[in-house]
Amino acid sequence: MIFCNGIGVSTASFWQASAQALEKVYKLVHWDYRGHGLSDPPRDPEALDITRCAKDLAEVMDALDIPEAVVVGHSMGVQVSFEFYRLFPERVRGLVLVQGSFQRPFDTFMHFTHSAKIFKKISEMVIEYPKLARAVWPMFFPKGTANKVARMAGFVHPSLFPEVELEIYLSHMSKLSPLLFFHLARHMQKHSAEELLEEIDLPALIFAGEKDLFTPVELSVEMYQRMPKAELQLIRHGSHAAFVEQPELFWMRMLFFLHHKVADYGLSEEALALVTDRA
């Protein structure tokens, strides 16, 4: 199973709680996009788009001698997963799509009609004034204040989201290049995999967060309705990071999906007993 992060997220955060359970059964691969986490930045930030991320994933799999895998994507990682399927369908055994859109995510951000226009203006300013953006960028992620704002605004659940995870995320974001972030975000807004939805004839599990301000439940429902072999799991009270807030629901649902729907990924009797006991 290969995990594709959202924009601005590194392998140091978010998947750990679920990985501790899943790694007992499957081989897991976590990787960083260019300019994220432990990966070197790209020579040209503007060239890092969704297609480049998908091709990088193929190179990671080649380096690890992995011919095919179940691809798990969160947020922007859902777009990367779709693009990887577009380019390398024979290498995908199944898709787990966690609270992400198949196209133009800023159209529905915060359920606000003008969010795409606001994003466009901000990204243009960052790209036009990169030095100022680099100087100001870390100021948006002071640990104490940003933590409280994220919880109060509903970006994460006020009590279920682990404090340590938020600190790791905010620390990583403060060190990220704002130029790289906004170039990549602009490519996210241009990207669409809409024409693929009806074509994806393989098992897919879609997670939706009831309180997700980034990816409305309606988008996940649309993917579910249009993808022939998709299943939908709603996480009650879940924010955009619902799989971090309720990790047991996330990994148990994944295990049942893989056991029953993805050929050759069935659980051993021992592993199935573990899941059944926890359930």
VMD Tcl script that draws the C-alpha trace (Angstrom):
set ca {
  {0.00 0.00 0.00}
  {1.39 3.37 -1.02}
  {0.30 6.57 0.75}
  {0.07 9.88 -1.12}
  {-0.12 12.94 1.14}
  {-2.00 16.17 0.78}
  {-0.15 19.33 -0.20}
  {2.08 20.65 2.57}
  {2.10 17.34 4.45}
  {5.18 15.18 5.04}
  {5.61 11.50 5.83}
  {6.32 12.51 9.44}
  {2.64 13.08 10.16}
  {-0.98 11.97 9.73}
  {-0.71 8.28 8.74}
  {1.13 6.98 11.79}
  {-1.80 5.84 13.94}
  {-3.33 3.81 11.11}
  {0.05 2.56 9.88}
  {0.78 0.89 13.20}
  {-2.17 -1.43 12.60}
  {-1.89 -1.81 8.82}
  {1.83 -2.62 8.79}
  {1.11 -5.82 10.72}
  {-0.65 -7.10 7.61}
  {0.67 -5.21 4.59}
  {3.85 -3.64 3.32}
  {3.42 0.14 3.54}
  {5.26 2.83 1.62}
  {5.23 6.50 2.63}
  {6.94 9.05 0.40}
  {7.43 12.82 0.21}
  {6.66 14.99 -2.80}
  {9.48 17.17 -4.08}
  {10.15 20.03 -1.69}
  {8.24 18.26 1.11}
  {9.66 16.49 4.14}
  {12.95 14.78 3.31}
  {12.70 15.23 -0.47}
  {14.87 17.82 -2.21}
  {13.08 20.80 -3.77}
  {12.55 20.83 -7.54}
  {14.84 22.99 -9.65}
  {11.78 24.73 -11.04}
  {8.90 25.02 -8.53}
  {6.43 25.84 -11.31}
  {7.14 22.50 -13.01}
  {5.91 20.49 -10.03}
  {2.37 19.57 -10.98}
  {0.02 16.62 -10.38}
  {1.42 14.69 -13.36}
  {5.00 15.11 -12.12}
  {3.95 13.83 -8.68}
  {2.32 10.78 -10.28}
  {5.44 10.03 -12.33}
  {7.56 10.44 -9.20}
  {5.39 7.83 -7.51}
  {6.13 5.42 -10.36}
  {9.85 6.04 -9.89}
  {9.54 5.39 -6.15}
  {7.82 2.08 -6.89}
  {10.50 1.18 -9.46}
  {13.26 1.93 -6.96}
  {11.58 -0.33 -4.39}
  {10.82 -3.03 -6.98}
  {7.05 -2.75 -6.48}
  {5.20 -3.63 -9.70}
  {1.72 -2.78 -8.41}
  {0.00 -1.59 -5.24}
  {-3.12 -0.28 -3.60}
  {-2.78 3.51 -3.80}
  {-4.07 5.54 -0.87}
  {-4.45 9.30 -1.31}
  {-5.56 12.06 1.03}
  {-6.64 15.53 -0.15}
  {-4.28 16.42 -3.04}
  {-3.15 12.80 -2.84}
  {-6.54 11.83 -4.29}
  {-5.71 13.84 -7.42}
  {-2.25 12.23 -7.54}
  {-3.88 8.80 -7.21}
  {-6.24 9.50 -10.11}
  {-3.38 10.80 -12.25}
  {-1.25 7.77 -11.39}
  {-4.12 5.55 -12.52}
  {-4.41 7.55 -15.75}
  {-0.72 7.05 -16.54}
  {-0.15 3.56 -15.09}
  {-3.49 1.72 -14.74}
  {-1.77 -1.68 -14.77}
  {0.10 -0.79 -11.57}
  {-3.00 -0.02 -9.49}
  {-4.69 -2.87 -7.61}
  {-7.17 -0.66 -5.83}
  {-7.77 2.93 -4.75}
  {-8.45 4.36 -1.31}
  {-9.54 7.97 -1.77}
  {-9.56 9.92 1.47}
  {-11.36 13.25 1.51}
  {-10.13 14.67 -1.74}
  {-11.57 15.98 -4.97}
  {-11.26 14.67 -8.52}
  {-10.88 18.24 -9.81}
  {-10.56 21.95 -8.97}
  {-10.59 21.66 -5.15}
  {-10.71 25.42 -4.52}
  {-14.10 25.66 -6.22}
  {-15.67 24.13 -3.11}
  {-13.18 25.19 -0.42}
  {-14.94 26.32 2.79}
  {-18.27 25.99 0.93}
  {-17.63 29.56 -0.21}
  {-18.75 30.70 -3.67}
  {-15.75 33.00 -4.24}
  {-13.02 30.80 -2.75}
  {-11.46 30.04 -6.15}
  {-11.22 33.76 -7.00}
  {-9.65 34.58 -3.62}
  {-7.14 31.75 -4.01}
  {-6.24 33.00 -7.48}
  {-5.54 36.53 -6.19}
  {-3.42 35.30 -3.26}
  {-1.39 32.93 -5.42}
  {-0.72 35.69 -7.95}
  {0.58 37.97 -5.19}
  {2.89 35.25 -3.79}
  {4.33 34.50 -7.22}
  {4.75 38.20 -8.05}
  {6.47 39.02 -4.74}
  {8.40 35.86 -3.77}
  {10.86 37.55 -1.38}
  {8.08 39.16 0.61}
  {6.17 35.86 0.62}
  {9.19 33.97 2.02}
  {9.61 36.55 4.78}
  {5.95 36.58 5.79}
  {5.11 32.87 5.30}
  {6.39 31.49 8.67}
  {4.34 34.10 10.53}
  {1.14 32.30 9.49}
  {2.09 29.18 11.45}
  {2.86 30.15 15.06}
  {2.25 26.92 16.96}
  {0.02 28.12 19.78}
  {-2.12 30.57 17.82}
  {-2.39 28.50 14.64}
  {-3.35 25.45 16.70}
  {-6.24 27.30 18.33}
  {-7.39 28.90 15.08}
  {-7.38 25.54 13.24}
  {-9.60 24.01 15.92}
  {-11.93 26.99 16.31}
  {-12.41 27.36 12.56}
  {-13.21 23.67 12.11}
  {-10.20 22.86 9.94}
  {-9.63 19.98 12.38}
  {-11.87 18.53 15.08}
  {-11.60 20.67 18.25}
  {-10.86 17.73 20.54}
  {-10.19 14.59 18.48}
  {-7.27 15.84 16.39}
  {-4.00 15.01 18.25}
  {-2.03 18.07 19.33}
  {1.30 16.50 18.39}
  {0.12 15.90 14.82}
  {-0.92 19.52 14.45}
  {2.44 20.72 15.77}
  {4.31 18.51 13.27}
  {2.13 19.76 10.43}
  {2.45 23.45 11.34}
  {6.21 23.13 11.78}
  {6.55 21.51 8.35}
  {4.33 24.12 6.70}
  {6.36 26.98 8.19}
  {9.52 25.60 6.52}
  {7.90 24.88 3.17}
  {8.58 27.19 0.25}
  {5.50 29.39 -0.29}
  {6.41 29.65 -3.96}
  {6.41 25.86 -4.33}
  {3.20 25.56 -2.30}
  {1.24 28.04 -4.41}
  {2.57 26.79 -7.75}
  {1.53 23.27 -6.79}
  {-1.82 24.50 -5.47}
  {-2.44 26.29 -8.78}
  {-1.80 23.03 -10.61}
  {-4.27 21.33 -8.26}
  {-6.88 23.89 -9.30}
  {-6.21 23.25 -13.00}
  {-6.22 19.48 -12.69}
  {-9.25 17.32 -13.48}
  {-9.80 13.56 -13.60}
  {-13.54 13.83 -14.21}
  {-13.41 11.87 -17.44}
  {-11.81 8.91 -15.63}
  {-14.50 8.30 -13.02}
  {-16.74 5.98 -15.05}
  {-13.69 4.22 -16.52}
  {-12.09 3.09 -13.26}
  {-13.21 -0.52 -13.17}
  {-11.36 -1.58 -10.05}
  {-12.17 -1.60 -6.33}
  {-12.20 1.82 -4.72}
  {-12.98 2.91 -1.18}
  {-13.94 6.56 -0.67}
  {-13.82 8.24 2.74}
  {-15.81 11.41 3.45}
  {-15.72 13.61 6.55}
  {-19.08 14.90 7.73}
  {-17.59 18.28 8.78}
  {-14.93 18.55 6.07}
  {-14.50 22.21 5.07}
  {-12.02 21.40 2.29}
  {-13.79 18.56 0.47}
  {-17.58 18.62 0.87}
  {-19.34 15.29 1.35}
  {-21.21 15.93 -1.91}
  {-17.98 15.52 -3.90}
  {-17.27 12.15 -2.32}
  {-20.85 11.05 -2.99}
  {-20.49 12.07 -6.64}
  {-17.32 10.00 -7.01}
  {-19.06 7.06 -5.35}
  {-22.02 7.30 -7.71}
  {-19.88 7.59 -10.83}
  {-17.20 4.98 -10.11}
  {-18.54 1.48 -10.94}
  {-16.87 -0.45 -8.10}
  {-16.64 2.24 -5.43}
  {-17.69 2.04 -1.78}
  {-18.35 5.06 0.42}
  {-17.57 5.44 4.12}
  {-18.76 8.54 5.97}
  {-16.81 9.51 9.09}
  {-19.23 11.23 11.46}
  {-18.05 14.56 12.88}
  {-14.88 14.19 10.81}
  {-12.91 17.22 9.61}
  {-10.60 17.22 6.59}
  {-8.28 15.09 8.72}
  {-10.94 12.65 9.92}
  {-8.70 9.63 9.35}
  {-6.28 11.08 11.93}
  {-9.06 11.88 14.37}
  {-10.69 8.43 14.18}
  {-7.85 6.12 13.06}
  {-9.42 2.85 14.22}
  {-12.49 3.37 12.02}
  {-10.19 4.25 9.14}
  {-7.84 1.26 9.30}
  {-10.51 -1.31 10.16}
  {-12.66 -0.17 7.22}
  {-9.62 -0.35 4.97}
  {-8.77 -3.87 6.12}
  {-12.29 -5.13 5.45}
  {-12.27 -3.47 2.02}
  {-8.96 -5.04 1.05}
  {-9.97 -8.45 2.39}
  {-13.29 -8.61 0.59}
  {-12.78 -6.52 -2.56}
  {-9.16 -6.54 -3.68}
  {-7.97 -9.83 -5.15}
  {-4.85 -11.38 -3.59}
  {-4.96 -8.92 -0.70}
  {-7.09 -11.08 1.60}
  {-6.22 -11.17 5.27}
  {-4.69 -14.16 6.97}
  {-6.88 -15.86 9.56}
  {-4.74 -14.33 12.31}
  {-5.06 -10.82 10.92}
  {-8.78 -11.19 10.30}
  {-9.24 -12.34 13.88}
  {-7.37 -9.25 15.09}
  {-9.67 -6.95 13.14}
  {-12.80 -8.81 14.20}
  {-11.74 -8.61 17.86}
  {-11.14 -4.86 17.61}
  {-14.45 -4.32 15.83}
}
mol new
graphics top color blue
foreach p $ca { graphics top sphere $p radius 0.5 }
foreach p [lrange $ca 0 end-1] q [lrange $ca 1 end] { graphics top cylinder $p $q radius 0.2 }
display resetview
